[in-house]
Each structure stands twice: as structure tokens, then as C-alpha cells.
């Protein structure tokens, strides 16, 4: 049985270094956020300087509004183009990641739930809108007629005693048995 080698740094020292690294990462993250905010403000100032509307006449305001509308239209077109490119790239990334999973063979099988479906609903799902009335499954089944066995009539023997007596009666019994 192999024993794990002892770490060269004690647990308290490791914890101290880890907390220091986390603090340093937090300060770097905050600095990065500040830098991005400043960059964004600088870019906005360059592209869209603040407007001095108080000294403009009515015609100048109208021309300014028309220019702003044209800029908005151009920017909206660019935004739409970029959004469509992003959507296409997302689909491509998803397809490629799906292919990677298939190649690795680590596909997760979804858990299937047992669903109770009536026959009409099942046909509707399979055939779509073609089936509007419910289909009677029993209508197409082959019917089998059972032959009823011939039952001998049970009669009261006392009623036919006179008719069966003598040779004629025995002959009748013999003839009926055949």
C-alpha cells in the first residue's frame, strides 16, 4: 500500500496563501471592472459627444434629429447583423459539441417516463390531423362463430312409457340412436 507523500507546506501556510491569492484576485477583478467602465465611457464620449441643444434653432434641431435617426438606423442594422451572426455561431457550436459527445460515446440517455395514452390520442399523434373520428379496432377483427353442440333433449321418460313399450318402442330407440 502506497502512502501519500507529505506536503512540503503546512495546512495553515497553505490556507494563508490561498486567502492571499483570493484577495489579490478580488482586487484585480475590481480593477478590471473599473478599467472596462472607463473604456466604455471613453468610447461613448468619442462616438457620441454631449449635445448642446440650448443654442440651436428649430431647423437645426430638426436636422440633428434626422441625423440621429439615420445613425440609429445604421446601428440597428449592424446590431441585427451581429445578432444573426451570433445565433448562427451558437448553432454551429452546439452542433459541433453534439458531434464531440457522439464521438466520445458519452451520450446521456434521458429517463423515459411512462405515459398513459388512449388509443384515439395515440392514433392522433401517429397520423396527425388525418384522423378526426375515433377508429373502432374491433370492427376489423375477424369474427369466429362457435358452433353450438347439439344437445339431446332431455325428456321425461314417464311420458313416453306407453309409446316405447313393446317391440315398436325399442325399434324407435334403435333408429333414433343412428
JORAMO-V849238 format. One record per helix or strand of 3 or more residues. SS is the DSSP state (hx for helix, st for strand). FROM is the first residue (numbers start at 0). LEN is the number of residues. If there is no record, write none. Layout:
{{SS & FROM & LEN} {SS & FROM & LEN}}
This chain:
{{hx & 10 & 37} {hx & 57 & 47} {hx & 118 & 12} {hx & 136 & 4} {hx & 160 & 4} {hx & 165 & 12}}
